[in-house]
Structure formats: C-alpha cells, structure tokens
C-alpha cells in the first residue's frame, strides 16, 4: 500500500510515493518517483516504515530542487534512523540521525526558504539545526513531554505549529538566535 505521496514544487512537478511492505515476507519499504512526463520508477528500498494507520511522510524541499525528506519509524529497521534526506531527487537517501532517538516520526514541515526543518515524533518535537547537522529536542525548551502527531510551518507567522496527542497545540518560533516554544492557546 502507498502510505505517502508528494509533488515537487519545482519545474517538472516530479511526484514521489512511499509504499510499505505487503506482508511479513516483504520487509522493505520502497520509494518511487515519477517525472511529469515519465513512468513511476522504484529507486530505493529498506527505508523506514510508517505507523500502521498513519503511514510515512515524504516532503520535497521547497527551496532546493532534488532534495527530498522521508520519515517513518526508526524502530526495528536495524539502524534506528527515522529521517532520511535525498539530494538526488530520490535516487539515494542518507540518514539524518544525529540528535534524534530511535522513534516514529509522523510528520515533517519546512519553511519556504528551506532553512527550518521540523519533525513531529512519538518521543517529542524536534528542530533540525543546519549549522551543526543535529536535531534539537524541543521538549527540553519547555514543551510537554508528549507524542507529537503533526507539524505545519506557517511562513507568514514564522512558526512551526505542533499538534500533540492530548496536550493541545504548541508553537515553536525562531527569534534571531533564540528558540521560543509556547502553548498557542495561552
């Protein structure tokens, strides 16, 4: 079954899809891409699976053509990696694991300029610090220690909005070099 699909915002409108294993004898998650004028092509296997009813996440970078992020479960995939990046339009992927525990990442969001990447995960909310190539745990900034199911980036407000499982919605704002995390309804 297909568990994630996305369309590149760049010229050509390349499409991406993730398909999960069909059964116990087929353990490999597959990544597919399709140029606007071509057929679907399988490029990679052995990527993280998605959650059993939530699926995986695929996110094209809005600022960098050919860059695609993929997220899913870091549990039981042999290496503990939950987030991967491709810089060659999905032909190959490299893990983005530094600072991110083995967890299930259910959602990714990115700013329009491609500078700010966020992950909603079973173990918390995360921000990718490009200067250090490390994921920053936002729970350490005062967010509730909770499952985070979704994240969206609101460019007009300059914030990432995280949805939790039972603890409300929380906003993360970057103000210069300061990271601010607060309940969006307080």
C-alpha positions in Angstrom: 0.0 0.0 0.0 1.0 3.6 -0.7 1.5 5.4 2.6 2.8 8.8 1.5 2.7 10.9 -1.7 4.0 14.4 -2.5 4.6 16.6 -5.6 7.8 18.6 -6.0 7.2 22.4 -6.2 10.0 22.7 -8.7 10.0 22.6 -12.5 8.8 19.3 -13.8 6.4 18.6 -10.9 8.1 15.3 -10.1 5.9 13.0 -7.9 7.1 10.9 -5.0 5.5 7.9 -3.3 6.3 5.6 -0.5 4.9 2.0 -0.4 5.1 -0.1 2.7 5.6 -3.9 2.9 2.9 -6.1 1.6 3.4 -8.7 4.2 5.8 -10.5 6.6 7.8 -11.9 3.7 8.3 -8.5 2.2 10.1 -6.3 4.8 11.3 -3.4 2.6 9.7 -0.1 2.3 10.0 1.3 -1.2 10.4 4.8 -2.6 9.1 5.7 -6.1 9.4 8.8 -8.2 7.7 9.9 -11.4 8.7 12.8 -13.6 5.8 14.7 -15.0 6.3 13.1 -18.4 7.5 9.6 -17.4 6.6 6.4 -15.6 6.8 5.6 -11.9 10.3 4.2 -11.1 11.3 2.4 -7.9 14.6 3.9 -6.6 15.3 2.7 -3.1 14.2 0.0 -0.7 14.9 -0.5 3.1 13.7 2.9 4.2 11.7 3.4 7.5 8.2 2.0 7.6 5.3 4.3 8.7 3.0 3.9 11.6 0.4 1.1 11.0 -2.5 3.5 10.3 -0.7 6.8 9.9 1.9 5.9 7.2 5.2 7.6 6.3 6.0 11.1 5.4 7.6 12.4 2.3 8.5 16.2 2.0 10.1 17.9 -1.0 12.3 20.8 -0.1 10.7 24.0 -1.5 14.0 25.8 -1.9 16.4 23.1 -3.2 15.4 21.2 -6.3 16.1 17.5 -6.0 16.1 17.5 -2.2 13.5 15.2 -0.6 13.0 14.2 3.1 11.4 11.0 4.1 10.4 10.0 7.6 8.8 7.0 9.4 9.7 4.5 12.1 13.2 4.2 13.5 12.1 1.1 15.5 13.2 -2.3 14.2 14.8 -1.1 11.0 18.2 -2.2 12.1 19.8 1.2 12.3 17.3 3.3 14.4 17.1 6.1 11.8 13.7 7.8 11.4 14.5 10.6 9.0 16.4 10.4 5.7 17.3 13.0 3.0 17.9 12.6 -0.7 19.8 15.3 -2.6 19.5 13.5 -6.0 15.7 13.5 -6.4 15.1 10.3 -4.5 17.7 8.1 -6.2 19.5 7.6 -2.9 18.9 8.6 0.7 21.2 9.3 3.7 20.1 9.2 7.3 19.7 12.4 9.3 20.0 10.8 12.7 22.3 12.9 14.9 20.3 14.0 18.0 17.2 12.1 17.0 16.5 9.0 19.1 15.1 5.8 17.5 11.5 6.9 17.3 8.5 7.1 15.0 8.4 10.4 13.0 4.8 11.0 11.8 5.2 14.4 10.2 7.8 16.8 8.8 7.4 20.5 8.0 9.8 23.0 6.4 9.9 26.8 5.9 9.6 28.1 2.3 13.2 29.1 2.2 14.2 25.5 3.2 16.2 26.7 6.2 14.0 25.4 9.0 13.0 21.8 9.2 10.8 20.3 12.0 9.7 16.8 13.0 6.7 15.6 15.0 7.6 12.3 16.7 6.4 9.8 19.2 9.2 10.9 21.6 8.7 14.7 21.1 9.1 17.7 18.9 12.3 18.4 17.0 14.1 21.1 15.1 16.9 20.4 12.7 19.9 22.8 13.3 21.6 23.0 9.9 24.7 24.7 11.4 25.5 21.6 13.5 23.6 19.0 11.4 21.9 17.9 14.6 18.2 17.5 15.7 17.3 19.7 18.7 14.8 18.3 21.2 12.2 21.0 21.7 10.8 19.3 24.8 14.0 20.5 26.6 12.7 24.1 25.9 9.6 23.5 27.9 7.2 21.8 25.6 5.2 18.9 27.1 6.8 15.5 27.1 4.2 14.0 24.8 3.6 12.3 21.5 3.5 14.8 18.6 1.4 13.7 15.7 1.6 16.6 13.3 3.6 19.8 12.5 3.0 22.6 10.0 5.2 25.6 9.2 3.3 28.9 8.9 5.6 31.1 6.9 3.5 34.3 7.5 3.9 33.9 11.2 7.4 32.4 11.2 6.4 29.5 13.4 6.0 25.7 13.4 2.7 24.6 14.9 2.8 21.2 16.6 -0.2 19.0 17.4 0.1 16.6 20.4 -1.8 13.6 21.4 -3.9 15.0 24.3 -1.9 18.1 25.3 -3.0 20.7 22.8 -1.2 22.7 20.1 2.2 24.2 20.6 4.1 26.8 18.6 7.8 27.0 18.0 9.2 30.3 16.9 12.8 31.2 15.9 13.5 34.8 17.1 17.1 35.6 15.9 19.2 33.0 17.7 16.6 32.4 20.4 14.3 29.4 20.3 10.8 30.0 21.8 8.2 27.3 22.5 4.8 28.1 23.9 1.2 26.8 24.0 -0.6 28.5 21.1 -3.8 29.0 23.1 -2.5 30.5 26.3 
